[in-house]
Amino acid sequence: MKWIFRLVYLLVIGFITLIIFDYAAMKKNATYYEENAIPYLKENNMEEYIPHFMTANQVKDYLKKPIYHINYKQQEESLDFSIYHVQSEKSGYLAFFIHNVSMQLESKHIQIELNLKMEGDEKIIQGYYQLDINKLMPLIFLETKKDDLVHFHYENNESEK
């Protein structure tokens, strides 16, 4: 009976140790991102920002140029939307970046909603993109398969106010 309690004790200690190490690694990556990537993002220097973002997120490999890019301009407002292909240890993903935002924001809590529908798939992938420069991170929510062929179509669906 004593050995069972000792084994449970060791498992609990091991589990807590793993949580602490995981938290420390996340904190280290977040600090690296804040110190090395965000300054380039604030300057809208995507060529320098992307490598630091990828390092902070432990991305194995990525395409240097976006596979899709659109520049949205309407009156006083503009933004750039880019899609990059990134590779982790196990899978490929599409990373969605919104940058070079020039809008009159009344609040720091404004978000852009992205709805993505892939051809041949009825499911709509939805994500929200924070526009506050200190919280600005790309969305990585679309896993690619080996033989996927990705087509892009842009629509401006503005709601009337």
Secondary structure, DSSP 8 states (H G I E B T S, - for coil): -HHHHHHHHHHHHHHHHHHHHHHHHHHHHHHHIIIIIHHHHHTT-HHHHHHHHHHHTT--EE-SS-SEEEEEEETTEEEEEEEEEEE-SS-EEEEEEEEEEE---S-TT-EEEEEEE-TT---EEEEEEE-STTT---EEEEEE-TT--------------
